[in-house]
Amino acid sequence: MGESTAEISSLATGLEELTRRVTSIADRYAAAHREDVAADLYAAERNLTAAWRRLSKVMASES
């Protein structure tokens, strides 16, 4: 399953990058007093973080 683990690791890395980008955008909306948009983006950030944690858990169980 090493190939799958490598693919999952790559996906997790992509999720980390997406999470950083979403957070950055959310912060800009929050600074512009667009809390409605920022709140939705922060919710997406939480979901991306949860997905990253699940993938990390899968990778740990494969080790």
Secondary structure in CASP SS format (residue, H / E / C, confidence):
PFRMAT SS
TARGET T0000
AUTHOR 0000-0000-0000
METHOD secondary structure of the structure
MODEL  1
M C 1.00
G H 1.00
E H 1.00
S H 1.00
T H 1.00
A H 1.00
E H 1.00
I H 1.00
S H 1.00
S H 1.00
L H 1.00
A H 1.00
T H 1.00
G H 1.00
L H 1.00
E H 1.00
E H 1.00
L H 1.00
T H 1.00
R H 1.00
R H 1.00
V H 1.00
T H 1.00
S H 1.00
I H 1.00
A H 1.00
D H 1.00
R H 1.00
Y H 1.00
A H 1.00
A H 1.00
A C 1.00
H C 1.00
R C 1.00
E H 1.00
D H 1.00
V H 1.00
A H 1.00
A H 1.00
D H 1.00
L H 1.00
Y H 1.00
A H 1.00
A H 1.00
E H 1.00
R H 1.00
N H 1.00
L H 1.00
T H 1.00
A H 1.00
A H 1.00
W H 1.00
R H 1.00
R H 1.00
L H 1.00
S H 1.00
K H 1.00
V H 1.00
M H 1.00
A H 1.00
S H 1.00
E H 1.00
S C 1.00
END
